[in-house]
Amino acid sequence: MNRKKLESGDIKCPDCGKKCRSTEIAAAGAKVKGWRCNCSYELISPYEIEKAYLLMLAKKHEKVKISKRGNSYMITIPKAIANAINIEKIKAAEVFLNG
């Protein structure tokens, strides 16, 4: 079954047998594509499982290095976070203090 057909197709709930509706599901603090049944059973798209897993790995606290370069400071980004946000495709980022 190809991805497009799976994503737009009907899925039967393995719990109650009724039709599930396509929706976004919260997994590991992120919204991923999936299906939800009226009986509350949820299924995550197989194409979104890796995304949820990478986000889950990125949620653990890690120590990072801070270094100085000229008048600026740099921090390293842990590999788990870089993978979760697909950093290769990001051209710029905003940094701000929260709180």
C-alpha positions as a Markdown table, in Angstrom:
| # | Residue | x | y | z |
|---|---|---|---|---|
| 1 | Met | 0.0 | 0.0 | 0.0 |
| 2 | Asn | 1.5 | 3.3 | -0.9 |
| 3 | Arg | 1.8 | 6.2 | 1.5 |
| 4 | Lys | -0.8 | 8.5 | -0.1 |
| 5 | Lys | -3.4 | 5.7 | -0.1 |
| 6 | Leu | -2.7 | 4.8 | 3.5 |
| 7 | Glu | -2.9 | 8.4 | 4.7 |
| 8 | Ser | -6.2 | 9.1 | 3.1 |
| 9 | Gly | -7.7 | 5.6 | 3.5 |
| 10 | Asp | -10.2 | 4.3 | 5.9 |
| 11 | Ile | -8.9 | 2.5 | 8.9 |
| 12 | Lys | -11.0 | 0.1 | 11.0 |
| 13 | Cys | -10.5 | 0.3 | 14.8 |
| 14 | Pro | -8.9 | -2.9 | 16.0 |
| 15 | Asp | -10.7 | -2.5 | 19.4 |
| 16 | Cys | -14.4 | -2.0 | 18.3 |
| 17 | Gly | -14.3 | -2.5 | 14.5 |
| 18 | Lys | -15.8 | 0.9 | 13.7 |
| 19 | Lys | -14.3 | 3.4 | 11.2 |
| 20 | Cys | -11.5 | 5.7 | 12.5 |
| 21 | Arg | -11.2 | 9.2 | 11.3 |
| 22 | Ser | -8.0 | 10.9 | 10.2 |
| 23 | Thr | -6.7 | 13.4 | 12.8 |
| 24 | Glu | -3.6 | 14.7 | 14.5 |
| 25 | Ile | -2.6 | 12.9 | 17.6 |
| 26 | Ala | -0.3 | 14.1 | 20.4 |
| 27 | Ala | 2.6 | 11.8 | 20.8 |
| 28 | Ala | 5.8 | 12.6 | 22.7 |
| 29 | Gly | 4.7 | 16.3 | 22.9 |
| 30 | Ala | 4.3 | 16.7 | 19.2 |
| 31 | Lys | 1.3 | 16.4 | 16.8 |
| 32 | Val | 1.6 | 13.5 | 14.4 |
| 33 | Lys | -0.8 | 12.2 | 11.8 |
| 34 | Gly | -3.0 | 9.3 | 12.8 |
| 35 | Trp | -6.5 | 8.1 | 13.3 |
| 36 | Arg | -8.9 | 8.2 | 16.2 |
| 37 | Cys | -12.0 | 6.1 | 16.8 |
| 38 | Asn | -15.1 | 7.2 | 18.7 |
| 39 | Cys | -14.2 | 4.6 | 21.3 |
| 40 | Ser | -11.0 | 6.7 | 21.9 |
| 41 | Tyr | -8.6 | 4.2 | 20.3 |
| 42 | Glu | -5.8 | 6.0 | 18.5 |
| 43 | Leu | -3.4 | 4.8 | 15.8 |
| 44 | Ile | -0.3 | 6.6 | 14.7 |
| 45 | Ser | 0.7 | 6.6 | 11.0 |
| 46 | Pro | 3.7 | 4.4 | 10.5 |
| 47 | Tyr | 5.3 | 7.3 | 8.6 |
| 48 | Glu | 5.0 | 9.4 | 11.8 |
| 49 | Ile | 6.4 | 6.9 | 14.3 |
| 50 | Glu | 10.0 | 7.9 | 13.7 |
| 51 | Lys | 9.1 | 11.6 | 14.2 |
| 52 | Ala | 7.5 | 10.9 | 17.5 |
| 53 | Tyr | 10.4 | 8.7 | 18.6 |
| 54 | Leu | 13.0 | 11.3 | 17.7 |
| 55 | Leu | 11.1 | 14.0 | 19.6 |
| 56 | Met | 10.9 | 11.7 | 22.6 |
| 57 | Leu | 14.7 | 11.2 | 22.5 |
| 58 | Ala | 15.2 | 15.0 | 22.3 |
| 59 | Lys | 13.1 | 15.7 | 25.4 |
| 60 | Lys | 15.7 | 14.4 | 27.8 |
| 61 | His | 18.0 | 17.0 | 29.4 |
| 62 | Glu | 21.5 | 17.1 | 28.3 |
| 63 | Lys | 24.5 | 19.3 | 29.1 |
| 64 | Val | 25.9 | 21.4 | 26.3 |
| 65 | Lys | 29.1 | 23.3 | 25.7 |
| 66 | Ile | 29.2 | 27.0 | 25.7 |
| 67 | Ser | 32.1 | 28.6 | 23.9 |
| 68 | Lys | 33.1 | 32.2 | 23.1 |
| 69 | Arg | 34.0 | 33.4 | 19.6 |
| 70 | Gly | 34.8 | 37.0 | 19.3 |
| 71 | Asn | 32.0 | 39.0 | 21.1 |
| 72 | Ser | 29.5 | 36.1 | 20.7 |
| 73 | Tyr | 28.8 | 32.9 | 22.6 |
| 74 | Met | 28.0 | 29.6 | 21.0 |
| 75 | Ile | 26.2 | 26.5 | 22.2 |
| 76 | Thr | 26.3 | 23.0 | 20.8 |
| 77 | Ile | 23.0 | 21.3 | 19.8 |
| 78 | Pro | 22.7 | 17.7 | 21.0 |
| 79 | Lys | 22.3 | 15.2 | 18.1 |
| 80 | Ala | 18.9 | 14.0 | 19.4 |
| 81 | Ile | 17.5 | 17.5 | 19.1 |
| 82 | Ala | 19.2 | 18.1 | 15.7 |
| 83 | Asn | 17.6 | 14.9 | 14.4 |
| 84 | Ala | 14.2 | 15.7 | 15.9 |
| 85 | Ile | 14.0 | 19.1 | 14.2 |
| 86 | Asn | 15.7 | 18.0 | 11.0 |
| 87 | Ile | 18.3 | 20.7 | 11.4 |
| 88 | Glu | 19.8 | 20.2 | 7.9 |
| 89 | Lys | 16.8 | 22.0 | 6.4 |
| 90 | Ile | 16.9 | 25.0 | 8.8 |
| 91 | Lys | 18.6 | 28.1 | 7.6 |
| 92 | Ala | 18.1 | 30.4 | 10.6 |
| 93 | Ala | 16.7 | 30.3 | 14.1 |
| 94 | Glu | 15.5 | 32.7 | 16.8 |
| 95 | Val | 16.9 | 32.6 | 20.3 |
| 96 | Phe | 15.0 | 34.2 | 23.3 |
| 97 | Leu | 14.7 | 33.9 | 27.0 |
| 98 | Asn | 11.6 | 32.3 | 28.2 |
| 99 | Gly | 10.4 | 33.3 | 31.6 |
